[in-house]
Amino acid sequence: MERNRKEKEGGVLSTVAELFDLPADVVAGLPRLEMVGSRQLYLEHHTGILAYSQELIDANTSAGVLRVKGERLTLLAMTGEELRIGGRIDAVEWVR
């Protein structure tokens, strides 16, 4: 029964996305990542910062914790749902 409910919810999200011509990830509130080389990372739909240092930033999202590793990491900008990280980014990984 749980599986059927998830399939129906997925169907509803897909229908809404299609109806309004929106990407499904936007409707579902999934995190969206964009990297500019290895110097900047843009994250949409985060729910807060869990750890912050010049070598490591952990950002909470609905899909899990996004861990950014590197050197001289800084928060260039941060709003309630958007985050921009600068510095030398060596690795980006999901921590479950």
C-alpha positions in Angstrom: 0.0 0.0 0.0 2.9 2.4 0.8 4.3 1.8 -2.6 1.0 2.6 -4.3 0.8 5.9 -2.4 4.4 6.9 -3.5 3.6 6.1 -7.1 0.4 8.2 -6.9 2.3 11.1 -5.4 5.0 10.8 -8.1 2.2 10.8 -10.7 0.7 14.0 -9.2 4.0 15.8 -9.1 4.7 14.8 -12.7 1.2 15.9 -13.8 1.6 19.3 -12.0 5.1 19.8 -13.5 3.7 19.0 -17.0 0.6 21.1 -16.5 2.6 24.2 -15.6 5.6 23.4 -17.8 7.9 23.3 -14.8 10.9 20.9 -14.2 9.9 18.1 -12.0 12.8 18.7 -9.6 11.4 22.3 -8.9 7.9 21.0 -8.1 9.3 18.3 -5.8 11.6 20.7 -4.0 14.7 18.6 -4.7 18.1 20.3 -4.3 19.7 21.8 -7.5 23.4 22.1 -7.8 25.4 24.2 -10.3 29.2 24.3 -10.3 31.4 26.9 -12.1 34.7 25.1 -12.6 36.2 24.1 -9.3 35.8 27.6 -7.8 32.1 28.1 -7.1 29.1 26.0 -6.2 25.5 27.2 -6.2 22.9 25.2 -4.3 19.1 25.7 -4.3 16.7 24.2 -1.8 19.0 23.8 1.2 17.6 23.8 4.7 20.6 25.0 6.6 24.3 24.7 7.3 25.4 21.9 9.6 29.1 22.4 9.5 31.4 25.2 8.3 35.1 25.6 8.0 37.6 26.6 5.4 38.0 22.9 4.4 34.5 21.5 4.8 30.9 22.8 4.5 27.9 20.5 5.2 24.6 21.7 3.9 21.3 20.0 4.8 18.8 19.3 2.0 15.7 17.2 1.6 17.8 14.6 -0.2 20.4 14.3 2.5 23.6 16.2 3.6 25.7 17.7 0.8 29.3 17.8 1.8 31.7 20.2 0.0 35.4 19.7 0.6 38.2 22.0 -0.5 40.5 24.8 0.6 39.7 28.4 1.5 35.9 27.7 1.3 33.7 30.6 2.0 30.0 31.4 2.0 29.7 34.0 -0.7 25.9 34.3 -0.4 23.2 32.6 1.6 19.4 33.0 1.7 16.7 30.8 3.1 16.8 28.5 0.1 20.0 29.4 -1.8 23.6 29.0 -1.0 26.8 30.0 -2.9 30.1 28.6 -1.9 33.5 29.9 -3.2 37.1 28.7 -2.8 38.9 25.7 -4.3 36.3 22.9 -4.4 38.0 19.4 -4.4 35.0 17.2 -3.8 31.2 17.3 -3.5 29.5 14.2 -2.0 26.1 13.1 -0.6 26.3 11.9 3.0 23.4 9.7 3.9 
